[in-house]
């Protein structure tokens, strides 16, 4: 089964995801904290609208495999 995720089209080069190398343009986020992604929840988490300093576990597909 192929879960449809949300494709990352670009990253802020000065942002933590790009600087840390954790995410790359073209990656597909398929889960957030173990649950299938919902666009509104994912958007809030990525914009930092959740509790400041909280952590989110992303499941990412890159090049056809989960990383």
C-alpha angles and dihedrals in degrees: 000000000000113000112210112232138176117279119227107226098179143353133212101256089215094047125104096250093056095039092049093047091229096124133032134190106269094035116128119220106216102170140021116205089345096306127106110266121264112198097229094047093046093048092053092048094048092048090051095244092138121082110316110254094017119137128230125197111221124196107209133190115211124175093350097308134089116251 
